[in-house]
């Protein structure tokens, strides 16, 4: 059970990394090197790497690939919610409905 929790933490970390990447992408820099190597983007890269290592750790401890695939679909929930919190992006009823369908699918998958 611990490893499934760590998988969910990995997905949440990846969603957080996407928020850092978006923040870094919205800022303007004088050249392309600074655009891709600014602190926000570098932080996003590091957190994404930690997420990857956490996934590999969970896989090595017996979590099946098909289960991680189901767990990673939680990113369809985490990313819109975090983008709403940090960037004030709208979540329309249509998007909320689609997220609900995905979450129901995840629950059915693990039953």
MOBELRA-V250778 format. One record per residue. PSI is psi in whole degrees, 0 to 359 (* if undefined). OMEGA is omega in radians with two decimals (NA if undefined). BURIAL is + if it has 9 or more other ideal C-beta (glycine too) atoms within 8 Angstrom, else -. Layout:
# MOBELRA-V250778
PSI;OMEGA;BURIAL + PSI;OMEGA;BURIAL
This chain:
# MOBELRA-V250778
324;3.12;- + 319;-3.08;- + 330;3.05;+ + 321;3.06;+ + 318;3.11;- + 326;3.07;+ + 317;3.10;+ + 319;3.09;+ + 323;3.10;+ + 317;3.12;+ + 319;3.11;+ + 320;3.10;+ + 318;3.11;+ + 321;3.10;+ + 320;3.08;+ + 321;3.10;+ + 323;3.10;+ + 326;3.10;+ + 319;3.10;+ + 319;3.11;+ + 320;3.11;+ + 316;3.13;+ + 315;3.12;+ + 327;-3.12;+ + 335;-3.11;- + 346;3.12;- + 150;3.13;- + 141;-3.12;- + 159;-3.04;- + 335;3.14;- + 169;-3.04;- + 328;3.13;- + 314;3.12;- + 329;3.12;+ + 320;-3.08;+ + 352;-3.14;- + 33;3.08;- + 165;-3.06;+ + 324;-3.14;- + 313;-3.12;+ + 317;3.13;+ + 320;3.07;+ + 320;3.09;+ + 319;3.10;+ + 316;-3.11;+ + 313;-3.13;- + 323;3.08;+ + 322;3.08;+ + 320;3.08;- + 320;3.10;+ + 317;3.12;+ + 313;3.13;- + 322;3.10;- + 320;3.06;+ + 314;3.14;+ + 319;3.11;- + 314;-3.14;+ + 320;3.10;+ + 323;-3.12;+ + 346;-3.13;- + 11;3.00;- + 356;3.06;- + 131;-3.09;+ + 152;-3.12;- + 318;-3.12;- + 330;3.11;- + 322;3.10;+ + 323;3.08;+ + 318;3.09;- + 318;-3.14;+ + 322;-3.13;+ + 342;3.08;+ + 349;3.03;+ + 342;3.09;+ + 335;3.08;+ + 343;3.03;+ + 312;-3.04;+ + 315;-3.06;+ + 311;3.12;+ + 322;3.14;+ + 314;3.12;+ + 323;3.12;+ + 330;3.06;+ + 318;-3.11;+ + 312;-3.00;- + 330;-3.06;- + 2;3.14;- + 32;3.07;- + 142;-3.08;- + 144;2.97;- + 108;-3.11;+ + 167;3.09;- + 324;3.13;- + 315;3.10;- + 318;3.13;+ + 320;3.10;+ + 318;3.12;- + 319;3.10;+ + 319;3.13;+ + 318;3.11;- + 317;3.12;- + 316;-3.13;+ + 322;3.07;+ + 320;3.10;- + 321;3.10;+ + 316;3.14;+ + 316;3.13;- + 320;3.13;- + 321;-3.08;- + 4;3.12;- + *;NA;-
